């Protein structure tokens, strides 16, 4: 088992100074950080998050922004559908929840773009509730320290495993943050820093660091993918103050016209791009200019 006192003491000394952990950050601003941090490194998120909450500190402020402004503010964080869903989420919170982020996991799960992890992260980190929070970092720490495995796939028992480790009382949210921090900074996937691990007991270490029995994961490439092409097309539209011609978009990706067409079609289907009546292209909400 993981000693909560040991881990929380370490966290008090070693935690990173992340902007969304500072005093005065609201539940909405924590929710924004969770949207942005999905599949995106902290270093890329922090400056965009700071600009975002300075501009739109509340759900209603975000809801009043245009979809195009939101997509521009999202910049190059990737997976721009998250920006669209965050905008939709802000609108629901502003209109149906009195501009206050709900504190109940089941209610949070009804919000656009909020899944199982995000709902529990908000309940835990924004409202200090004793709920298990499991991301890839937490899953890895538990697999190693508790089960003696190098890693493990997501499973139905993950939440139960995390819940069983939670201390009683007010220390639970800090313990959850510490568990996540340990996986992110020490018990990392490729190069775990076992020599500085604060845990006195680790089943994986005790067993001599057995190798993973899982099949190797495929590394997700980015260069040359539809994701890259979508990003290049969006970059053209973000940088333009007016709708652009198809010929202008075509210059963003010349090597494979069929792939470019497919990427543009997907952006139109996702509602991130609009086509005007005269055949020009613009970010969502700007096609009527």
C-alpha positions as CSV (number, residue, x, y, z in Angstrom):
1,X,0.0,0.0,0.0
2,X,1.0,3.6,-0.4
3,X,1.5,5.6,2.8
4,X,-0.6,8.8,2.5
5,X,1.5,10.7,5.0
6,X,4.7,9.9,3.2
7,X,3.3,10.9,-0.2
8,X,1.5,14.1,1.0
9,X,4.7,15.2,2.8
10,X,6.7,14.8,-0.3
11,X,4.1,16.7,-2.4
12,X,4.3,19.6,0.0
13,X,8.0,19.9,-0.8
14,X,8.2,18.8,-4.4
15,X,5.0,19.9,-6.2
16,X,5.3,22.1,-9.3
17,X,4.1,25.6,-9.1
18,X,1.3,25.4,-11.6
19,X,-0.9,28.4,-12.1
20,X,-4.2,26.5,-11.6
21,X,-3.0,25.3,-8.2
22,X,-2.6,28.8,-6.8
23,X,-4.9,30.4,-4.2
24,X,-7.9,32.2,-5.6
25,X,-8.4,30.0,-8.7
26,X,-12.1,29.3,-9.2
27,X,-13.8,26.0,-10.1
28,X,-14.5,27.3,-13.6
29,X,-10.8,28.1,-14.1
30,X,-9.8,24.6,-12.9
31,X,-12.3,23.2,-15.3
32,X,-10.7,25.2,-18.1
33,X,-7.3,23.8,-17.2
34,X,-8.6,20.2,-17.2
35,X,-10.1,20.7,-20.7
36,X,-6.7,22.1,-21.9
37,X,-4.6,19.5,-20.3
38,X,-6.2,16.6,-22.1
39,X,-3.4,15.1,-24.2
40,X,-1.4,18.3,-24.0
41,X,1.8,19.0,-22.0
42,X,1.6,21.4,-19.1
43,X,4.3,23.7,-20.6
44,X,2.1,24.4,-23.6
45,X,-1.1,24.8,-21.6
46,X,0.0,27.3,-18.9
47,X,0.5,30.5,-21.0
48,X,-2.7,29.9,-23.0
49,X,-4.7,29.2,-19.8
50,X,-3.4,32.4,-18.2
51,X,-4.5,34.5,-21.2
52,X,-7.8,32.6,-21.3
53,X,-8.8,33.2,-17.7
54,X,-7.7,36.9,-17.9
55,X,-9.9,37.4,-20.8
56,X,-12.8,35.1,-19.8
57,X,-12.7,34.5,-16.0
58,X,-16.2,33.1,-15.8
59,X,-18.5,30.7,-17.7
60,X,-20.8,33.6,-18.8
61,X,-17.8,35.6,-20.1
62,X,-16.7,32.6,-22.2
63,X,-20.3,31.9,-23.4
64,X,-20.5,35.5,-24.6
65,X,-17.4,35.1,-26.8
66,X,-17.9,34.0,-30.4
67,X,-16.9,30.5,-31.4
68,X,-14.2,32.0,-33.7
69,X,-12.7,34.0,-30.8
70,X,-12.6,30.8,-28.7
71,X,-10.9,28.9,-31.5
72,X,-8.3,31.7,-31.9
73,X,-7.6,31.8,-28.2
74,X,-7.2,28.0,-28.2
75,X,-4.3,28.6,-30.6
76,X,-2.1,25.5,-31.2
77,X,-3.1,23.4,-28.2
78,X,-4.4,20.8,-30.6
79,X,-7.7,18.8,-30.7
80,X,-9.7,22.0,-31.3
81,X,-13.0,20.2,-30.8
82,X,-12.1,20.6,-27.1
83,X,-12.4,24.4,-27.5
84,X,-15.8,24.0,-29.1
85,X,-17.0,21.7,-26.3
86,X,-15.6,24.1,-23.7
87,X,-17.5,26.9,-25.2
88,X,-20.7,24.8,-25.2
89,X,-20.0,23.8,-21.6
90,X,-19.6,27.4,-20.6
91,X,-23.0,28.2,-22.1
92,X,-24.7,25.4,-20.2
93,X,-23.2,26.4,-16.9
94,X,-24.1,30.1,-17.5
95,X,-27.7,29.4,-18.5
96,X,-28.6,26.4,-16.5
97,X,-26.4,26.5,-13.4
98,X,-26.3,30.2,-12.5
99,X,-22.8,30.7,-13.8
100,X,-21.5,28.2,-11.1
101,X,-19.7,25.0,-12.0
102,X,-21.6,22.1,-10.4
103,X,-19.9,20.3,-7.6
104,X,-21.7,16.9,-8.1
105,X,-19.9,14.3,-10.2
106,X,-23.2,13.1,-11.8
107,X,-24.2,16.6,-12.7
108,X,-20.8,17.4,-14.0
109,X,-21.0,14.4,-16.3
110,X,-24.0,15.9,-18.0
111,X,-22.0,18.9,-19.2
112,X,-20.6,19.1,-22.8
113,X,-17.1,17.7,-23.1
114,X,-16.9,16.5,-19.5
115,X,-16.1,12.9,-19.1
116,X,-15.4,10.6,-16.1
117,X,-11.9,11.9,-15.4
118,X,-12.7,15.6,-15.8
119,X,-15.9,15.3,-13.6
120,X,-13.9,13.7,-10.8
121,X,-11.0,16.0,-11.1
122,X,-13.2,19.1,-10.7
123,X,-15.0,17.6,-7.7
124,X,-11.7,16.7,-6.1
125,X,-9.4,19.7,-7.0
126,X,-12.0,22.5,-7.2
127,X,-14.4,21.4,-4.4
128,X,-12.0,19.3,-2.3
129,X,-14.2,16.2,-2.3
130,X,-13.0,12.7,-1.4
131,X,-13.5,11.1,-4.8
132,X,-11.0,8.9,-6.7
133,X,-9.3,10.6,-9.7
134,X,-7.5,8.4,-12.2
135,X,-5.4,9.5,-15.2
136,X,-2.5,7.7,-16.9
137,X,-0.1,8.9,-14.2
138,X,-2.2,7.6,-11.3
139,X,-2.9,4.3,-13.1
140,X,0.9,3.8,-13.6
141,X,1.8,4.5,-10.0
142,X,-0.9,2.2,-8.7
143,X,0.2,-0.6,-11.2
144,X,3.8,-0.3,-9.9
145,X,3.5,0.5,-6.3
146,X,0.5,-1.6,-5.4
147,X,0.3,-4.4,-8.0
148,X,4.0,-4.8,-8.9
149,X,3.5,-4.3,-12.6
150,X,5.4,-1.9,-14.8
151,X,2.2,-0.7,-16.3
152,X,-1.3,-1.8,-17.1
153,X,-4.2,-0.9,-19.4
154,X,-7.2,1.0,-18.2
155,X,-9.7,-1.3,-16.5
156,X,-13.0,-1.2,-14.6
157,X,-11.1,-1.6,-11.3
158,X,-9.0,1.6,-11.7
159,X,-11.5,3.7,-9.7
160,X,-11.8,1.1,-7.0
161,X,-8.0,0.8,-6.7
162,X,-7.7,4.6,-6.3
163,X,-10.6,4.8,-3.9
164,X,-9.0,2.1,-1.7
165,X,-5.9,4.3,-1.3
166,X,-7.7,7.5,-0.3
167,X,-7.1,8.7,3.3
168,X,-10.1,9.8,5.3
169,X,-10.9,13.5,5.8
170,X,-9.5,16.6,4.3
171,X,-6.2,15.0,3.2
172,X,-7.9,13.0,0.4
173,X,-7.8,15.7,-2.3
174,X,-4.2,16.5,-1.6
175,X,-3.3,12.8,-1.7
176,X,-5.0,12.5,-5.1
177,X,-3.0,15.5,-6.4
178,X,0.2,14.0,-5.0
179,X,-0.4,10.6,-6.6
180,X,-0.8,12.3,-9.9
181,X,2.3,14.5,-9.4
182,X,4.3,11.4,-8.5
183,X,3.4,9.8,-11.8
184,X,4.0,12.9,-13.8
185,X,7.4,13.8,-12.4
186,X,9.0,10.7,-10.8
187,X,7.2,7.5,-11.6
188,X,7.3,8.3,-15.3
189,X,6.5,5.9,-18.1
190,X,9.9,5.8,-19.9
191,X,12.5,6.8,-17.4
192,X,11.2,6.4,-13.8
193,X,13.4,8.1,-11.2
194,X,13.2,5.4,-8.6
195,X,16.2,6.8,-6.7
196,X,14.2,9.9,-5.7
197,X,10.9,8.2,-5.1
198,X,9.4,9.1,-1.7
199,X,7.6,5.8,-1.3
200,X,9.2,3.4,1.1
201,X,7.2,0.5,-0.2
202,X,6.8,-0.3,-3.9
203,X,5.8,-3.7,-5.1
204,X,7.4,-3.2,-8.5
205,X,10.7,-2.3,-6.9
206,X,10.5,-5.1,-4.4
207,X,10.0,-7.6,-7.3
208,X,13.1,-6.4,-9.1
209,X,11.3,-4.1,-11.6
210,X,9.7,-6.9,-13.8
211,X,9.3,-5.9,-17.4
212,X,5.9,-5.3,-18.9
213,X,4.0,-8.2,-20.4
214,X,1.7,-6.0,-22.4
215,X,2.3,-5.6,-26.1
216,X,4.3,-2.5,-27.0
217,X,2.2,0.6,-27.6
218,X,2.1,2.1,-31.0
219,X,3.7,5.6,-31.0
220,X,1.2,8.1,-32.3
221,X,2.9,10.1,-35.1
222,X,1.7,13.6,-35.9
223,X,3.7,14.6,-39.0
224,X,1.7,13.9,-42.2
225,X,-1.5,12.9,-40.4
226,X,-5.0,14.4,-40.9
227,X,-4.6,16.0,-37.5
228,X,-1.6,18.0,-38.8
229,X,-3.5,19.0,-41.9
230,X,-6.5,20.1,-39.9
231,X,-4.2,22.2,-37.8
232,X,-2.6,23.9,-40.8
233,X,-6.0,24.7,-42.3
234,X,-7.2,26.2,-39.0
235,X,-4.0,28.2,-38.7
236,X,-4.8,29.9,-42.0
237,X,-8.3,30.8,-40.8
238,X,-7.1,31.9,-37.3
239,X,-4.6,34.3,-38.9
240,X,-7.2,35.8,-41.3
241,X,-9.5,38.6,-40.3
242,X,-11.9,37.7,-43.1
243,X,-13.1,34.6,-44.9
244,X,-10.6,33.1,-47.3
245,X,-10.7,31.4,-50.7
246,X,-10.4,27.7,-51.2
247,X,-7.2,28.5,-53.2
248,X,-5.7,30.1,-50.1
249,X,-6.5,27.1,-48.0
250,X,-5.0,24.8,-50.6
251,X,-1.6,26.4,-50.1
252,X,-1.5,25.1,-46.5
253,X,-1.0,21.5,-47.7
254,X,0.2,20.8,-51.2
255,X,1.5,17.3,-51.0
256,X,-1.8,15.4,-50.9
257,X,-4.9,17.2,-52.2
258,X,-7.1,14.3,-51.3
259,X,-5.9,14.4,-47.7
260,X,-6.4,18.1,-47.6
261,X,-10.0,17.8,-48.9
262,X,-10.7,15.1,-46.3
263,X,-9.3,17.3,-43.5
264,X,-11.4,20.3,-44.6
265,X,-14.5,18.2,-44.8
266,X,-14.0,17.0,-41.3
267,X,-13.6,20.5,-40.0
268,X,-16.8,21.5,-41.7
269,X,-18.6,18.4,-40.2
270,X,-17.2,19.2,-36.7
271,X,-18.6,22.8,-36.9
272,X,-15.1,24.3,-36.6
273,X,-15.2,25.9,-40.0
274,X,-18.0,27.4,-42.1
275,X,-18.4,28.0,-45.8
276,X,-20.1,31.2,-46.8
277,X,-22.8,31.7,-49.4
278,X,-20.2,32.8,-51.9
279,X,-17.9,29.8,-51.4
280,X,-15.3,31.3,-49.0
281,X,-14.2,29.6,-45.7
282,X,-14.1,31.0,-42.2
283,X,-13.9,29.9,-38.6
284,X,-17.2,29.0,-37.0
285,X,-19.4,32.0,-36.4
286,X,-17.5,34.2,-38.9
287,X,-19.1,32.9,-42.1
288,X,-21.8,35.5,-42.1
289,X,-19.4,38.5,-42.2
